[in-house]
């Protein structure tokens, strides 16, 4: 295997701490809301940079979005990425995860033709504006890549054998998995800590040439798979959750023993949720 080539897919998203919902139309109001790199994608970027630092090679950062998404690509370059590709075209407007994975997979293929086939494609586990966790696996499916999702740690990378070993977090604990390269990996939050980036990288990022591709440049010929035309998902309503009206009840402990406290807690739960008591009694009786 030659020099390591890694592609990291990132997304520019609205800062979730400042998102507002339109009071009449129930749509997200993005005007005036600052944008950031999707926080989960930073863990993917750092994982890629660590592998590049250890084994050599290059990290290409890819994003799909409006021209202003170039700002996030420059931030990624300032952290130490080697090159950046912006996939932007009006034909991509309104893309759901199906259309998004089609466009990104096409761009990853074009990156492979231009700079060499990627050994690893990294994504964050999900985005804070969509929270679907579908884009990474969707790209892997379209490119027929082995996929490792919800990865907490890259345990081993063997370039000679063309294999990667990871620790994957699962409901029952941690799984130790390995697969052949090329592969797609989605990284969990907390798996590493994003570096600060050097002054040299920051200065280079400000002057760097961002590769900009429209649909045609990315090798996309059938626009029916892009944007709204290629998006079967329909979002009928977006709304902000209402404020809680029930206040928490405070129980004075004083010098009471644990058994009395437990009984009081159960009594309060059964009063508020009578079905819970009925279900427990049924389970206890073996019905």
N, C-alpha and C positions, 0 to 999 in steps of 0.2 A: 504494500500500500504506500502511496506517495505521501506528500505533505497533507496534514490534517486540514480539512475544510469544513467549517461549521456555519450553518445558517441559523440565525435567531429571528423568529417572527415576533415583532412587538406591535403594540397598538397605542395610539394616542387617544386618551379618554378624558372626559370631563372630570374635574376634581369632585369626587363624590361628596365631599364635605360641603360643597357649595352648590349642589344641584337643586333646582327648584322645579316644581310641577305647576303647569299652567292651571289656574283655578277654574277655568271654563272648559278648555279642550282636553284637560288631563294628559297633556303631552309634556315631555321633558323640555325645559327651557334652557337651551345651551348658550344663548346670547349672553355675553358678558361673563361666562363661567370659565375660569382658567383651565387649561388642559395640562395633563401630566402623562408620563409613560405609565401604562398599566402596571401597578405595583408588582403583580405576580410575574410579569415579564422581566423584571429586574433580577429576580432569582435565576431565571433562565439565562439571562445575559451574563451574569457573574459566573455561572457554571461553565458557560462556553469559554469565557476569558481565562478561567483557571486551567481548562484543558489546553487551550492555545498556549498559555504560558509554560505549561509542563511539556507539551509534545511539539510545539512549534506549529506553523501553519497560519491560517487566517480565519477571521470571524466576519461574516457578512450579515449585516442587519437589514431586515426587510419589513416594510410596513405598507399597508394599503389604506389610503385615506385621501383627504383633500390636500392641496398644495401646502397648507399650513402644517401638515404632519411632518414636514421637513425639520421642524424644530425638535421633535422628539428624536429623529435620526441623528441630529447633530449632538444631542445630549448623549446618545449611545456611543457616538464616536469619541466624545470627550471622556467617556469612561474607559475607552481603549479599543473599541471595535475597529477593524481595519478598513471596511468599506460599507456603504449604505445604499440601499435601493428603495426608491419611493414608487409605489404602484398607484397611479392616480389617473382617473378617467371618469367623466360624467356617467359613463355606462355602468359604473360600479355603484352609483347612488342607490340607496335603499336595499342593499344586500343583506340577506339573512345569513345564517351560518352556512347554509348549503352553497349559496352563491359566493360567499367569502372564501370558503375552502377551495372552490373551483379556481378562483382568481389567484389565490396565494399558491396553490399547487402548480399552476401554470407558470407563475413567476419563479418558483423554486426550480422548476425544470429549466427555465431560461437561464437562471443563475448557473446551473450545472453546465449548460452549453457554453457559457461565457467564461467562467472561472474554474470550472472543474466540478464534477459531481460531489455534492455534499456527503460527508461521512455521517454527520449527525445534524438533524434539524431540531432545534430547541424551541419550546413554547412555554409560556406560563400555564399553570393548570387551568386558568379561566380568566375572564376579564371582569372588572368591577362594574361595567355598565351593562353587560349581557348576562354574566354568571352562568352560561350554559355549559362550559367546559367541552364544547363540541368541536371547536376549530382545530385543535391539535390532532385529535383522532381522525377528523375529517380529512385533513391534509395527508396523514399517513395512509388512510384508505385509498385516496385518489392516486397517490404515488406508489402504492403497494410497498410501503415501508413497514418493517417491524416496529411496533410501538410499545413504549414503556411509559405508563402514566402515573401521576401522583408520586413522583420520585423524590425521596428525601435526601439521597446521597448517591453520588457516582463513586462506586467502590473501586472499580478497576476498568481501565481501558487498555486493551491489548491490540496495538496496531498491526503487529505481525500476524496475529490470528484473525484480525478483523472482527473483534468481539468487544462488547461492553457489558459490564456487570453493575447492577444498581441495587439499592435498598428502596423498596416501594412500600409506602404506608398503606395498610389495609385495615378493615374494620376489626379483624381478629388479631392484629399486631403488625409486624414488619415482614415483608417477603423479600428474599434475596433472589433476584432474577438476572438472567444473562441472555443475550441474543446476539445475532450476527449483525454487523454493519452492512449497509447503511440502516439507520434507525431514527425514529422520532421519539423525543423525550419531552414530557411535560413536567416541570418542576414545581414542587410544593413551596409554600411560604415558609420562611424560617430555615430553609435548607442551607443558606449561606448568608453572608453579609456583603452588600454591594460596596465595592471599593470607591474611594473618593475620586480617583482619576488624577493624572499628573497635569501640571501646568503645560507641559509640552503637548499632551493630547488635547487639552482644551484649546490651545492656540491653533493646532492643526485642524481640529474640528470646525473652527470658525471659518477656515479658508478651504475646507475640503469640498470637492466636487461631488454632489449627490447624483447618483444615477437615477434618472427619472424615466419611467416607462409608462406608456399608455397601454390600452388593451392590445393593440396591434404589435407594439414593441415587445410585449410579454409573450407573444405567440398565440394570443387568443383570437380565434377567427369567428367562433359562434357566440355572438353577444346575447343570444337567447338564454345562455346559462349565467348571465351576469345581472347584477342589479335587481330591480323589482321584477323584471321578466323571468329571472332565474330563481326567484324567492317565493316558495309556496307558503311560507309562514305568514300569518296574519296576526298583528297585535291589535286587539280590539280596544284595549283600554290600559292606560298607565295611571296609577293613582298613588298618592302618599298615604301611608297607614294613619288611621285616626289616633288621637291621643288617648292614652289609657285613662279610664274614668274610675276604675276601682283601685282604691289605695291599699297598700299592704297593711296587714293587721299585725300589730306588735303584741307579743306575748311576754309578760313579765316572768322571768325565771326565778328570781329571788333565791330561796333556799330549797326549792322543790327538787325532787329526785328525777332521774332520767325517765323512769317508767311513767310518772305522772305527766311529764312534758310530752312524751310520745303519744300517750292516750289523748291528750288535749289536741295535739296536732292532727291525729287521725279523725277525731270528732269534727274538727273544723273542715277537714277535707271532705268527709262524708256529707256534711251539711251542704257544702257548696256543690259537690259532685256526687249526688246519691247513686248514680249508676256505677261509680267506682266501687262502692260498698257491695252492691249487688253482684258485680263481676267477681270480686274477691271471694265472696261467700260461695258463689257457684264453683269457682276454681278449687276452693277448700273442700267442697263436697265431692269433687271428682266428676261433676257433670259436664 
